[in-house]
Amino acid sequence: MFTTISTFTASRLSWGLLFLSALGLEIAALYFQHALDLQPCIMCIYQRTAVFGVLFSALPAALINNIMTRAIGFVGWGVSSIWGLMIAIEHVDIQTAINPFFATCEIVPNFPSWAPLHQWLPNIFGATGDCGDINWSFLDMSMPQWMIVIFAVYALVWVLVLANRALISRTI
């Protein structure tokens, strides 16, 4: 069974599924923003960036599957999912703060000066919402609470896949 899992996780299909899951989340985010008029805040934009990190990490191994593209994919997937999880947890902390006056977020995204994504693609990376607002919920969980679940699943699957590849196949 573990050998089958290890073989599948080395396939282009598995990386393609990871890519499609992140693409689906990005499409959903843009639908919420542009169709339902739920304006993203800075923390939402950072989480969106982390999902793009998962998406772009999976793409090389989905297209050209070799040890180098899988290594790049594993590093990017792990960093993006853990960073996204930390941002989502911080966002929930802002939303549930006892004194919201002291729980604020930035006004302008803090992207590197060499990649001002909010200026290049304002319809995707522009932040116009307030981090403390809860404008949407499903099953009594806000958007950042759902993102905690999503990023935790991404991180857990990353750990399991990486451990399986390292222990069973002794390779990436």
Secondary structure in CASP SS format (residue, H / E / C, confidence):
PFRMAT SS
TARGET T0000
AUTHOR 0000-0000-0000
METHOD secondary structure of the structure
MODEL  1
M C 1.00
F H 1.00
T H 1.00
T H 1.00
I H 1.00
S H 1.00
T H 1.00
F H 1.00
T H 1.00
A C 1.00
S C 1.00
R H 1.00
L H 1.00
S H 1.00
W H 1.00
G H 1.00
L H 1.00
L H 1.00
F H 1.00
L H 1.00
S H 1.00
A H 1.00
L H 1.00
G H 1.00
L H 1.00
E H 1.00
I H 1.00
A H 1.00
A H 1.00
L H 1.00
Y H 1.00
F H 1.00
Q H 1.00
H H 1.00
A C 1.00
L C 1.00
D C 1.00
L C 1.00
Q C 1.00
P C 1.00
C C 1.00
I H 1.00
M H 1.00
C H 1.00
I H 1.00
Y H 1.00
Q H 1.00
R H 1.00
T H 1.00
A H 1.00
V H 1.00
F H 1.00
G H 1.00
V H 1.00
L H 1.00
F H 1.00
S H 1.00
A H 1.00
L H 1.00
P H 1.00
A H 1.00
A H 1.00
L H 1.00
I C 1.00
N C 1.00
N C 1.00
I H 1.00
M H 1.00
T H 1.00
R H 1.00
A H 1.00
I H 1.00
G H 1.00
F H 1.00
V H 1.00
G H 1.00
W H 1.00
G H 1.00
V H 1.00
S H 1.00
S H 1.00
I H 1.00
W H 1.00
G H 1.00
L H 1.00
M H 1.00
I H 1.00
A H 1.00
I H 1.00
E H 1.00
H H 1.00
V H 1.00
D H 1.00
I H 1.00
Q H 1.00
T C 1.00
A C 1.00
I C 1.00
N C 1.00
P C 1.00
F C 1.00
F C 1.00
A C 1.00
T C 1.00
C C 1.00
E C 1.00
I C 1.00
V C 1.00
P C 1.00
N C 1.00
F C 1.00
P C 1.00
S C 1.00
W C 1.00
A C 1.00
P C 1.00
L H 1.00
H H 1.00
Q H 1.00
W H 1.00
L C 1.00
P H 1.00
N H 1.00
I H 1.00
F H 1.00
G C 1.00
A C 1.00
T C 1.00
G C 1.00
D C 1.00
C C 1.00
G C 1.00
D C 1.00
I C 1.00
N C 1.00
W C 1.00
S E 1.00
F E 1.00
L C 1.00
D C 1.00
M E 1.00
S E 1.00
M H 1.00
P H 1.00
Q H 1.00
W H 1.00
M H 1.00
I H 1.00
V H 1.00
I H 1.00
F H 1.00
A H 1.00
V H 1.00
Y H 1.00
A H 1.00
L H 1.00
V H 1.00
W H 1.00
V H 1.00
L H 1.00
V H 1.00
L H 1.00
A H 1.00
N H 1.00
R H 1.00
A H 1.00
L H 1.00
I H 1.00
S H 1.00
R C 1.00
T C 1.00
I C 1.00
END
